[in-house]
Amino acid sequence: MDDKQNGFRLRIVQAIEQLQAVADSSQAAAQPVELDQTRVGRLSRMDALQGQAMAKASEGRRQAQIKALQQALGRIDQGEFGSCLRCGEPIGHARLEANLAVTLCIDCAATDESNAAF
């Protein structure tokens, strides 16, 4: 594994650790909302329910990011990191820098986007 791959590995591991730390610190926001309306008014409860739903959605996105980054680590281990999963061509360095979990080269990603538009 070359220095570039090691650099990506380190950045991916750090990103996973940061996402996990955020997940650990935000668990309280996703806890069930208390039903006792004598302590919390109806509007406050609605705000709490909305906050809970937003926290759960954020957690879902965070877990998806962690999974994608873990898969990127697997591609590094298999020597496939930086290659497009569809065509096998190298993914541009700037594209990898922008998104460590990217799996498609710019051409294949553009094809996906143009097909999704129809």
C-alpha positions as CSV (number, residue, x, y, z in Angstrom):
1,M,0.0,0.0,0.0
2,D,1.5,3.3,-1.0
3,D,1.6,6.6,0.9
4,K,-1.4,8.0,-0.9
5,Q,-3.5,4.9,0.1
6,N,-2.2,5.2,3.7
7,G,-3.3,8.8,3.7
8,F,-6.7,8.0,2.5
9,R,-7.0,5.2,5.1
10,L,-6.1,7.5,7.9
11,R,-8.6,10.1,6.7
12,I,-11.3,7.5,6.4
13,V,-10.7,6.1,9.9
14,Q,-10.7,9.7,11.3
15,A,-14.0,10.4,9.6
16,I,-15.6,7.3,10.9
17,E,-14.4,8.1,14.5
18,Q,-15.8,11.7,14.2
19,L,-19.2,10.4,12.9
20,Q,-19.3,7.8,15.7
21,A,-18.5,10.5,18.3
22,V,-21.3,12.7,17.0
23,A,-23.7,9.7,17.0
24,D,-22.8,8.9,20.6
25,S,-23.3,12.5,21.7
26,S,-26.6,12.9,20.0
27,Q,-28.4,9.8,21.3
28,A,-30.3,11.8,23.8
29,A,-32.1,13.8,21.1
30,A,-33.6,10.6,19.6
31,Q,-35.0,9.3,22.9
32,P,-38.8,8.9,23.1
33,V,-40.7,12.1,23.9
34,E,-42.5,12.1,27.3
35,L,-46.3,12.0,27.1
36,D,-47.0,13.9,30.3
37,Q,-48.8,17.0,29.1
38,T,-49.0,18.4,32.6
39,R,-45.3,19.0,32.5
40,V,-44.9,19.8,28.8
41,G,-47.4,21.8,26.7
42,R,-48.9,20.5,23.5
43,L,-46.8,22.8,21.3
44,S,-43.6,22.0,23.2
45,R,-44.4,18.4,22.7
46,M,-44.9,18.8,19.0
47,D,-41.6,20.6,18.8
48,A,-40.0,17.8,20.7
49,L,-41.5,15.2,18.4
50,Q,-40.2,17.2,15.4
51,G,-36.8,17.4,17.0
52,Q,-36.8,13.7,17.6
53,A,-37.8,12.9,14.0
54,M,-35.0,15.2,12.7
55,A,-32.5,13.5,15.1
56,K,-33.5,10.0,13.8
57,A,-33.1,11.1,10.2
58,S,-29.7,12.6,10.9
59,E,-28.7,9.4,12.7
60,G,-29.8,7.4,9.6
61,R,-27.7,9.5,7.3
62,R,-24.8,9.3,9.7
63,Q,-25.0,5.5,9.8
64,A,-25.1,5.3,6.0
65,Q,-22.0,7.5,5.8
66,I,-20.2,5.3,8.3
67,K,-21.1,2.2,6.3
68,A,-19.9,3.8,3.1
69,L,-16.6,4.7,4.7
70,Q,-16.2,1.2,6.1
71,Q,-16.8,-0.2,2.6
72,A,-14.1,2.3,1.3
73,L,-11.7,0.8,3.9
74,G,-12.5,-2.7,2.5
75,R,-11.7,-1.4,-1.0
76,I,-8.3,-0.2,0.2
77,D,-7.6,-3.6,1.8
78,Q,-8.6,-5.3,-1.5
79,G,-6.5,-2.9,-3.6
80,E,-9.6,-1.5,-5.4
81,F,-9.9,1.9,-3.7
82,G,-9.8,4.7,-6.3
83,S,-11.1,2.6,-9.1
84,C,-14.6,3.0,-10.5
85,L,-16.8,0.0,-9.5
86,R,-18.6,0.2,-12.8
87,C,-16.0,0.7,-15.5
88,G,-12.8,0.1,-13.5
89,E,-11.2,3.3,-14.6
90,P,-9.3,5.4,-12.0
91,I,-11.5,7.9,-10.0
92,G,-10.0,11.4,-10.1
93,H,-7.9,12.4,-7.1
94,A,-9.9,15.6,-6.5
95,R,-13.1,13.5,-6.6
96,L,-11.7,11.1,-4.0
97,E,-10.5,14.1,-1.9
98,A,-14.0,15.6,-2.0
99,N,-15.8,12.3,-1.0
100,L,-13.7,9.5,0.5
101,A,-16.5,7.0,-0.1
102,V,-17.1,7.7,-3.8
103,T,-17.4,4.6,-5.9
104,L,-17.9,5.9,-9.4
105,C,-15.8,7.9,-11.8
106,I,-17.2,11.2,-13.0
107,D,-18.3,9.7,-16.3
108,C,-20.2,6.8,-14.7
109,A,-21.8,9.1,-12.1
110,A,-22.9,11.5,-14.8
111,T,-24.5,8.6,-16.7
112,D,-26.4,7.7,-13.6
113,E,-27.6,11.2,-13.1
114,S,-28.7,11.6,-16.7
115,N,-30.6,8.3,-16.5
116,A,-32.3,9.3,-13.3
117,A,-33.6,12.5,-14.9
118,F,-35.9,10.5,-17.2
